[in-house]
Amino acid sequence: MSTNTGPARVGVTLAEIARIAGVGRAAVSNWRRRYSNFPSPIGGTDTSPQFSLSEVEAWLERENKLNDKVNPLDRLWPEYEALGDREATGLLIAQVGLRLSGGQAVETERGPAVDQRQSQLMESTLELASRGDHQAVFQFLLERWLRTHVRQVATTPSQLADLMADIAAVLHRGEVRSVLDPACGAGTLLLAAGRQWGTRQRPLSRFLGQDIDRALTELTRARLAISGFSKAGLSNISSVAGDTLRADAHPDAQADVVLCDPPSNERDWGHAELATDVRWLYGQPPRTEPELAWVQHSVAALAPGGVAVLVLPPAVAARRAGRRIRAGLLRAGVLRAVIALPPGAAPPYGVGLHLWVLRAAGSTHDGPEQVQLTLVDAAHDSPVAAVERTGIDWSAVTTHVLDALSGRSTLASVSLPVVDLLDDQVDLTPARHIPRTHAATSTDLQRLWARFDAHARDMRHTAAALSDLDPSHHDRSVPLIGVGELERAGALQIRSGQGVPADLVRRGERRAGEVRVLAGTTSSGREPFWLPTSAVTAGERDGSLTVSATHDVIVSVLARAFDVRVESEAPSVLGPQLSALRVDPAILDPWFLAGCLRSPANVQQAGTHASTTSRIDVRRLQIPRLSLMEQKRYGEIYRRILAFESALADMRGVGAELSRSLGDLLAAGRLPRS
């Protein structure tokens, strides 16, 4: 970390100015055009200029454009970015986390002293955190840092981390005292282990982590500490920077559980220099199979009876170069399960990754004739297009996988004797071995046709009310008004969603005292997520969370997932890809507003069209100027349209199931012969 103490100008982009002022980026661009005294750029490019933070704040104060409800951390973050160095910023955030956890900053022998500028920034952050939630402050800084460096730092999604811990808990037969992640990154898997097997009152005896990136190992220590999983002096946490395969920091780990999401497709992993390594019990990994080096490293680090769960590319289960090692793992009874995940579970999101579950031999070892491999295809009905549209239903995936591993269900899963897999290929891809679903019976078909007919009746009923509508034939155009103009007139307020504290989010069924979290889409078909009411109350009070109210119009602002709906299950916490429009009911009808905003033509003219991640500028969306009475009439029509869409979707779902069942019968030769 640099020891330069000279002054530096902190630069901010137009987007950061918008966050500081609590407005949209379009408003900031408008200020630049309208106000001749707006600060001049100090750097950047013509398309992405940089402005002095101090000059911008002074101008906002002078023009009375500062929003008191804006998260103060939005004003502090540009100073972290101004440090310029990814590692320096990450290490400083880690030190902030350790200080906020009640411990000391990184020890002198672990980390260099900060310079005066960094020290002042740290003290400013600690002073700000003293007014609110310490964990929320650290989480904000961590998420911004990870988002800024998303191309250099890949993180394991917390839902996948929890699933991996759940899997290990099903297979591990004893008490879990120590957990290792040999490629720990920012510590997401170790945090999942802390939630699974530890508590604030009784944390795990040992958290062991290693990563080649020093900033990530320090962030791991800070995350575990601030989450309450550390003992005095962080004595139960060993998070070390280094190359795990070449220089293992925990050679005598004897871990009860190993959770790992290792790097893949690396060619320079030490193939030649590690040729005689004692960890290669099942064969030296070929140069093109670094993932099998991580598999054997993880097995070698396990205590007797220990369980390892690794995230691996699907090709590892089938590539010819690795078949000898796969066969060795099967013969030894070490590899216990291979689970195919839906595409989108973790980076790279376009690939359906696999989970390998391994267990070290314990005091009692099953004979070769008893050893079986469980294969689970959790992606059997999750095509890429569906994942992109609605996201992964993690609750359903978790239930499916755990039921298969515990023997409660055989849906899209099978357990095979290893001798049946030891052929020339040793291909362990689940989809190649799981038998097709049994074809539908005549009773199944009768039941499906009855459901189809019922949905058809519902659709005809809702369609009848809409088919009577006759569009007006006059040429007079109805004047339009933009959402931005409605906001300036006080007819509605725009509340943009914000990042949520991921470590506090829980998935699954709702418990007492929890508030729903919406992230990225308004679709109600996604798996539910929840935050404690206390965290939501504190976040709403300090402005770090956006919370909806009944009859808010919720807009998903990503162009590829654009959707609008009227909030009927308030309160909800809105994620960063959502906005809430809170209307004045004496001026606007929310159902009318939602119906107009959903118009495809409206969306087309309000989009940025820059890329597949383009956003919709909510303020550019337009609606007709109508009286409140007319709005209510249109709003009622929109409700009928929604009922029609729902009936149509139900009918489409049953129709697809019918089509699949008939196709299975056709392929099985069980349709009537003429």
C-alpha positions, 0 to 999 in steps of 0.5 A, a space after each residue: 500500500 502506498 505511503 504517499 501522503 500528498 493531497 489528491 483530487 477525488 473524481 466522480 462520474 455523472 452516475 456517482 453525482 446522481 447517487 450523491 444528489 439522489 436523482 437520475 443521471 439524466 437530471 445531472 446531464 440536464 444540470 450541465 446544460 442549464 447551469 453555466 456554473 456547473 463544475 468543469 471536468 477534471 479528467 476522464 473522457 468525453 463520454 465519461 467525464 470526471 469531476 472534482 468531488 469537492 467542487 461538485 458537493 459545493 455546487 450542490 450545496 450552493 444550488 440547494 440540490 443535495 438530498 438529505 435522504 441519500 445514503 452518506 456512504 454514496 458521498 464517501 465511496 468516491 474517496 475509496 475509488 480515488 485510492 486508485 489501486 484495487 488491492 489498496 482499496 480492498 485492504 483498507 475496507 478489510 481493516 474497516 471491517 475488522 475495526 467495526 467488528 470490535 477487533 484491531 486493524 490488520 496486524 503490522 506483520 500481516 499488512 503495511 501501515 496505511 498512509 495519512 490519507 487512508 487513515 483519515 478515510 478510515 476514521 471518517 468511515 468509522 465515525 459514520 458507522 458509529 451512527 448506525 449499523 456497523 455491518 451495513 456500512 462494511 457490507 456497502 463498501 464490500 459490495 461496491 468494491 466487488 461490483 467495481 472489480 467484477 471482471 477481476 474478482 469472481 464471487 460464489 453466489 450466497 445461495 449456492 454457498 448455502 446449498 453446498 453447506 447444506 449438502 455437506 451437512 447431509 453427508 457428514 456424520 459427526 460434529 463439524 469443528 473445522 472448515 477449509 476453503 483452499 480458494 476462498 476468494 472473499 469468504 462466501 463459502 466460509 460464511 455459509 459454513 459459519 451459518 450452518 455449523 456455528 453461532 455467535 455464541 459458539 463459532 466453529 473452532 477453525 476457519 481455514 482459507 487460502 487465496 492467491 489474492 491478498 486483499 481477498 484473504 483479508 476481506 475474508 477475515 473481516 467478513 467472518 469477524 463482523 458476522 460474529 464467527 470469530 473468537 478473541 483475537 481472531 484465533 479461530 481464523 486462518 486466512 492466508 495469501 498464497 498459491 494453494 497448489 504450489 504452497 499449501 498454507 494448511 498442509 495438515 488441515 484435517 478439516 471436517 468439511 472442505 467447500 471450494 469454488 476453484 479457478 478453472 481452465 488454468 494451464 499454469 497450475 504447477 503440473 511439472 513441478 508438482 509431478 510427484 506430489 503426495 496429494 495425487 493418490 488417484 493419479 497425476 492430473 494432466 496439464 489440461 485438468 487443473 480441476 482434478 488437482 483441486 479435487 485431490 487437494 481437497 480430498 487430501 485435506 479432509 479428516 477421516 469421514 470428512 466431506 468436500 463439496 466443489 463447484 466444477 465445470 461440467 466437462 470435468 465429468 467427461 473429458 477423456 484426459 481425466 478418466 483414470 482419476 475419475 475411475 480411481 475416485 470411484 473405486 476408492 469410494 471417495 466420489 459420492 455424488 455429482 450434481 448438475 446445476 441449472 445454468 446461471 447458478 454461478 459464473 460463468 452464468 451461461 454454463 450449467 456447472 456441477 457439484 462434486 461431493 466427496 467423502 474421505 474414508 472413515 473408520 468404517 468403509 463400505 466394500 466395493 460391492 456396496 459403493 454407489 454414486 448418486 447422480 442428480 440433474 437439478 437442471 432437468 427442467 431449467 433451460 437457459 432462457 427460463 433462467 434469464 427470464 425468472 432467475 433460479 428457484 433456489 428453494 426448489 433446487 435445494 429441496 430437489 438436491 437434498 431429497 435426492 441425497 437423503 433418499 427421500 426422492 428419486 426425481 431426476 436422480 439415480 444411484 448407480 453401483 460404481 462398477 456400472 460406471 467403470 467403462 472406457 469413458 467413465 463419463 459421470 455427466 448426470 443427464 447421461 445416466 438418469 432414466 427418462 421420466 415414465 410416460 404418462 398413464 391414461 389417468 394422468 392424461 385425463 387429469 391434464 385434459 380436465 385442468 386444460 378445459 378448466 383453464 380454457 373456461 377461465 380464459 374465455 370468461 376473462 376474454 369475453 369482458 375484453 372482446 367487447 371493448 371497441 377502440 375509439 375511431 376519432 383522429 384526435 390524439 391524446 396528449 401525453 405527459 412524462 413520468 419525469 414531469 409528473 415527478 416535478 409536479 408532485 404527482 408521484 415520487 420515484 424511489 430507486 432500489 438499492 443494494 441489500 446486505 447479502 449476509 443478512 438475506 435468508 431464502 426459503 419460507 417466510 418466518 415471523 418478523 421478516 420482510 420480503 426482498 425483491 431483486 432484479 425483477 418484479 416476477 412473483 415466480 422467483 424464490 422468496 428472499 427475506 430480511 429481518 424487520 429490524 434491519 429493514 427498519 434501520 435501513 429505511 431510517 438511514 436511507 440505505 434501503 428502499 422499502 415499498 408501500 401498498 399501491 406503489 408501482 414497482 418497475 424493473 428497469 433492466 431492458 431485458 427483464 422490464 416489467 411493471 406491477 402494482 405492489 399488493 404485498 407491501 412492505 418489500 425491500 427493493 434491489 438495485 434493478 427496481 424502482 418504486 413510483 409512489 403516486 398521489 391518489 388524488 391525482 393518479 390511479 396506480 393501476 392506470 399508471 402501471 398499465 400505461 408504463 408496460 406498453 412495449 412502445 413506451 419501453 422502446 422509446 425510454 430504453 438506452 439501447 446501449 447493450 443487453 444490460 441496457 436500463 429503462 429511464 423511468 422518467 422518460 416513460 409517458 402516459 396519457 393526460 386523463 382525468 382521475 375518473 377516466 384513469 380509474 376506468 382504464 385501471 379497471 380495464 388493466 386489471 382485466 388484462 392482467 386476469 386474462 394474462 394469468 389465465 393464458 399463462 395457466 393454460 399455456 403451462 398445462 398445455 406444455 405439460 400435455 404436449 410433453 406427456 403425449 410426446 413421451 407416449 409417442 416415443 415409447 410407442 404407447 399411442 393407439 394404433 390405427 
